[in-house]
Amino acid sequence: MEEAHLLIVDDDERIRGLLQKFLMRNSFLVTSARDAAHARRVLSGLEFDLIVLDVMMPGEDGLTLCRSLRETMQTPILLLTAKGETEERISGLEAGADDYLAKPFEPKELLLRINAILRRVPATEPEQSVPKVIHLGQIRYDIERGEMWQGSDPVRLTATESQLMRIFSGSPGEPLSRTRLVEELGRDDGQAQERAVDVQITRLRRKIEADPKQPRYLQTVRGAGYMLAPD
């Protein structure tokens, strides 16, 4: 298996250096950038498996950069946020991040989260079995490939959105509790994580529903959780 290539974006030179050494010791290829402008230059010429992005940076902050990158790429993004800033974390998920980690953190926890995100990224499978496709109005979702299409146009999904679609596709018409979704996504328990799932569901609805406020396909089942109801 090829080494995953990570991009670390942080304005603190000491943290950049420490993370780079630690992650390289754990068999990753690592490139670093000192700010958003530097990261954009690096990203214009290289592809990465995951981006570790600090929120608090001078100039363009991490949330703005995350939102901007999401318009053109689906590379997983892990945000480094200020400790205890729940709203900032929710904002990060809304901006398109796959996960967040509060500073200060143990490098080992960062490693665990990176590996968890990389496991969620759908692997491309060379052998093609009979494709299983779910239809959601104008949207079709290919379960085998983890791909979503609207007509001939691909719909970009983040790693977490793709994982959610796989979970729901495995149990169409069956309500799944927020607790179970947190568990299947490989997250820690807790209300904050359940709220984070709500944010991911909201983002997913924007991609599959004609009217996200009146969801037809990704329904809320009162007292039971969420349910995928394909055509």
Number of C-alpha atoms within 10 A of each C-alpha: 3 7 12 14 17 23 23 23 26 25 19 12 12 10 13 17 13 12 18 20 13 15 18 16 10 11 12 16 17 20 18 21 20 17 23 23 13 12 20 14 11 16 14 8 7 11 13 16 17 23 23 24 28 27 24 17 17 12 9 13 15 25 25 13 18 24 16 13 17 18 10 9 12 18 19 26 27 25 26 24 22 17 13 10 11 14 9 16 25 21 15 27 24 18 19 28 28 23 23 23 19 17 12 10 11 10 13 11 11 19 14 11 18 20 13 15 21 16 14 20 20 16 11 9 10 7 6 8 8 7 11 11 16 17 15 19 14 11 19 19 24 17 18 17 16 19 17 23 16 15 10 6 9 13 15 17 22 22 24 22 22 21 21 21 22 18 18 20 21 12 13 15 16 16 20 19 17 19 18 14 20 20 14 12 18 14 16 12 12 11 12 13 18 20 14 23 23 16 18 21 18 16 19 20 21 13 17 23 18 16 11 17 10 12 16 19 20 25 18 18 13 8 8 12 17 21 20 22 20 16 9
